[in-house]
């Protein structure tokens, strides 16, 4: 599954819950690998990040590859991953090619 946020979006807890609800409806109970492009996201609140990392936020996901925009964002994202410990394997990438390669290791 591939998802990309619109540039400049702010993601709070309410938006995170809507995104997850839509994703769960779309996957219809099937497990999948996921790439999410967050390069254009302006901010994701702590509450939204916490929600995305556990429970329904990762339901039916096998692995998550996050595409981020810059080395600084990658550093901050990796710090968040270390602190929040998502319930599924999650990594950050600056290229879709590298993200797909990592996801293919799960097959």
C-alpha positions in Angstrom: 0.0 0.0 0.0 1.3 3.5 -0.9 0.2 6.7 0.7 1.4 10.3 0.2 0.3 13.3 2.2 -0.4 16.7 0.6 2.3 19.3 1.0 1.9 21.5 4.1 -0.5 19.3 6.0 -0.6 19.3 9.8 -1.6 16.0 11.3 -3.2 16.0 14.7 -4.8 13.1 16.6 -8.2 13.6 14.8 -6.5 13.6 11.4 -4.5 10.5 12.3 -7.6 8.6 13.4 -9.3 9.5 10.1 -6.3 8.4 8.1 -6.2 5.0 10.0 -9.9 4.5 9.6 -9.7 5.1 5.9 -6.7 2.8 5.6 -8.4 0.0 7.5 -11.5 0.2 5.3 -9.3 0.1 2.2 -7.3 -2.9 3.3 -10.5 -4.9 4.1 -8.8 -7.1 6.7 -5.8 -8.0 4.7 -2.2 -7.6 5.9 0.2 -5.6 3.7 3.5 -3.8 3.4 3.3 0.0 3.4 5.1 3.0 2.1 4.0 6.4 3.3 5.5 9.5 1.8 5.6 12.3 4.5 8.0 14.6 2.6 5.4 17.4 2.4 4.0 17.1 5.9 4.5 20.3 7.9 4.0 18.7 11.4 2.7 15.6 13.1 1.7 16.1 16.7 3.1 13.8 19.4 -0.4 12.4 20.0 -0.7 11.6 16.3 2.7 9.9 16.1 1.9 7.8 19.2 -1.4 6.8 17.7 0.2 5.8 14.4 2.8 3.6 16.1 0.6 1.1 18.0 -2.9 -0.5 18.0 -5.1 0.4 15.2 -2.4 2.7 13.9 -0.4 -0.4 12.7 -3.3 -2.9 12.4 -2.9 -5.1 9.2 0.6 -3.6 8.5 3.5 -5.9 8.2 6.2 -3.3 7.7 6.2 0.5 7.3 8.7 2.5 5.2 8.5 6.2 5.7 9.8 8.4 2.9 11.1 11.6 4.4 12.6 14.7 2.7 15.9 15.6 4.3 18.7 14.1 6.4 17.7 16.4 9.3 14.1 15.1 9.1 15.5 11.5 8.9 17.6 12.1 12.1 14.5 13.4 13.9 12.4 10.6 12.6 14.9 8.0 13.6 15.0 9.5 17.1 11.2 9.3 17.3 11.3 5.6 16.2 13.8 4.8 18.9 11.7 6.5 21.6 8.2 5.3 20.4 9.2 1.8 19.4 6.4 1.2 16.8 4.7 -2.2 17.1 5.9 -3.2 13.6 9.2 -2.8 11.8 9.5 0.8 10.7 12.3 2.6 8.9 12.9 6.0 7.2 14.2 6.5 3.7 14.9 9.4 1.4 14.1 7.3 -1.7 11.2 5.2 -2.7 13.6 2.7 -4.4 15.4 2.1 -1.1 12.0 1.8 0.8 10.8 -0.8 -1.7 14.0 -2.8 -1.4 13.6 -2.9 2.3 10.0 -3.9 2.2 10.8 -6.7 -0.3 13.0 -8.3 2.3 9.8 -9.2 4.2 8.3 -11.3 1.5 
